[in-house]
Amino acid sequence: MFRYCQNMPVTLKVLGFLVAFFLLDPMLLAEENDESYQVAPGDVLTIRVFGEPDLSFDEVPINPNGILSFPLIGDVKVAGLTTKAIEKEIERRLADGYLNKPIVTVSIRRFRNIYIRGEVRKPGAYPYEKGLTVEKAIAMAGGLTPRASKSTITLKREKGRKEIDADMQTPLHPGDIVTIGQSFF
């Protein structure tokens, strides 16, 4: 087997490695291409229309009403849609009298912020990054104050707007609000 691999072209070796890597770690693939993520106000998208540089943009912000403005087709309501659904909607509208069989790709350029408040040194809004936990968010906010309680942490998710108890390892999502409570001792 090893001898066979030595004689393979480099392209096939790399392709084989990538296939094996993604088959062995499907969670990594799912995290990087999460097709279930629904965009919301504050997210920034990258939109490409194949063969149309004038209709391709690096940064398209979603406004507070959940709408993005796009040349030729005007406002597109995108809040609550996945990137695939946005692609289909833009393709449909561009095909309606503007382009013949447009091919559109949409990706998340920047996620909306997370917010941390309470007993941290620098409360405020911070950029969301994949893999962000409460502990990492606290570090971004300059650490805990001397009065902070490590056991009184609440998290408010955009969906449901219900506060839940959290700990240092709780994963965060775009738009989450983390509150660090005060210790009584």
Solvent accessible surface area in square Angstrom, and as a share of the most:
residue,aa,sasa,rsa
1,M,186,0.83
2,F,151,0.63
3,R,192,0.70
4,Y,145,0.55
5,C,45,0.27
6,Q,105,0.47
7,N,123,0.63
8,M,42,0.19
9,P,80,0.50
10,V,112,0.64
11,T,105,0.61
12,L,87,0.43
13,K,83,0.35
14,V,78,0.45
15,L,98,0.49
16,G,39,0.37
17,F,134,0.56
18,L,78,0.39
19,V,77,0.44
20,A,46,0.36
21,F,77,0.32
22,F,72,0.30
23,L,135,0.67
24,L,151,0.75
25,D,55,0.29
26,P,81,0.51
27,M,145,0.65
28,L,61,0.30
29,L,75,0.37
30,A,53,0.41
31,E,80,0.36
32,E,99,0.44
33,N,89,0.46
34,D,77,0.40
35,E,103,0.46
36,S,83,0.54
37,Y,41,0.15
38,Q,77,0.34
39,V,1,0.01
40,A,17,0.13
41,P,50,0.32
42,G,45,0.43
43,D,0,0.00
44,V,12,0.07
45,L,0,0.00
46,T,17,0.10
47,I,0,0.00
48,R,100,0.36
49,V,3,0.02
50,F,160,0.67
51,G,62,0.59
52,E,57,0.26
53,P,113,0.71
54,D,123,0.64
55,L,14,0.07
56,S,24,0.16
57,F,66,0.27
58,D,73,0.38
59,E,86,0.39
60,V,13,0.08
61,P,87,0.55
62,I,6,0.03
63,N,59,0.30
64,P,122,0.77
65,N,105,0.54
66,G,0,0.00
67,I,41,0.21
68,L,2,0.01
69,S,80,0.51
70,F,7,0.03
71,P,57,0.36
72,L,96,0.48
73,I,24,0.12
74,G,36,0.34
75,D,83,0.43
76,V,1,0.00
77,K,124,0.53
78,V,0,0.00
79,A,34,0.26
80,G,40,0.39
81,L,59,0.30
82,T,32,0.19
83,T,24,0.14
84,K,94,0.40
85,A,38,0.30
86,I,0,0.00
87,E,20,0.09
88,K,134,0.57
89,E,40,0.18
90,I,0,0.00
91,E,38,0.17
92,R,143,0.52
93,R,64,0.23
94,L,0,0.00
95,A,54,0.42
96,D,109,0.56
97,G,77,0.74
98,Y,109,0.41
99,L,40,0.20
100,N,140,0.72
101,K,169,0.72
102,P,18,0.12
103,I,100,0.51
104,V,4,0.02
105,T,74,0.43
106,V,10,0.05
107,S,59,0.38
108,I,43,0.22
109,R,124,0.45
110,R,114,0.41
111,F,39,0.16
112,R,31,0.11
113,N,56,0.29
114,I,0,0.00
115,Y,95,0.36
116,I,1,0.01
117,R,110,0.40
118,G,39,0.38
119,E,24,0.11
120,V,6,0.03
121,R,144,0.53
122,K,122,0.52
123,P,76,0.48
124,G,31,0.30
125,A,51,0.39
126,Y,39,0.15
127,P,69,0.44
128,Y,30,0.11
129,E,100,0.45
130,K,82,0.35
131,G,48,0.46
132,L,5,0.03
133,T,23,0.13
134,V,0,0.00
135,E,85,0.38
136,K,110,0.47
137,A,0,0.00
138,I,11,0.05
139,A,73,0.57
140,M,58,0.26
141,A,0,0.00
142,G,30,0.29
143,G,20,0.19
144,L,35,0.17
145,T,28,0.17
146,P,123,0.77
147,R,143,0.52
148,A,17,0.13
149,S,12,0.08
150,K,139,0.59
151,S,104,0.67
152,T,69,0.40
153,I,3,0.02
154,T,33,0.19
155,L,0,0.00
156,K,52,0.22
157,R,59,0.21
158,E,57,0.26
159,K,156,0.66
160,G,70,0.67
161,R,148,0.54
162,K,146,0.62
163,E,84,0.38
164,I,71,0.36
165,D,128,0.66
166,A,16,0.12
167,D,82,0.43
168,M,43,0.19
169,Q,116,0.52
170,T,25,0.14
171,P,81,0.51
172,L,4,0.02
173,H,88,0.39
174,P,11,0.07
175,G,5,0.05
176,D,1,0.00
177,I,38,0.19
178,V,0,0.00
179,T,34,0.20
180,I,3,0.01
181,G,16,0.16
182,Q,90,0.40
183,S,36,0.24
184,F,185,0.77
185,F,234,0.97
